[in-house]
Amino acid sequence: MANEFKFEIVETIAVLSQSSKGWTKELNLVSWNEREPKYDIREWAPDKSKMGKGITLTDEEAAVLKKALNTRSDI
């Protein structure tokens, strides 16, 4: 019980890919344990009952990532 946590997908921004088993890699705004939502990239089961390991980014970190990706000419 000590490791229980809550999450709410506040907004799905993009589905980046989908596996043959239906899992989707998504960019979402997620509120973890009723905190301020953060950008989150991870894989989700089709019914959102399970999730893979992921990464969360603050607004500032997401802005740095966006700027870095925008400078890439090969994307």
Summary of the structure (lengths in Angstrom):
residues: 75
radius of gyration: 13.8
end to end distance: 44.0
largest distance: 47.9
contacts: 158
relative contact order: 0.17
helix: 16%
strand: 43%
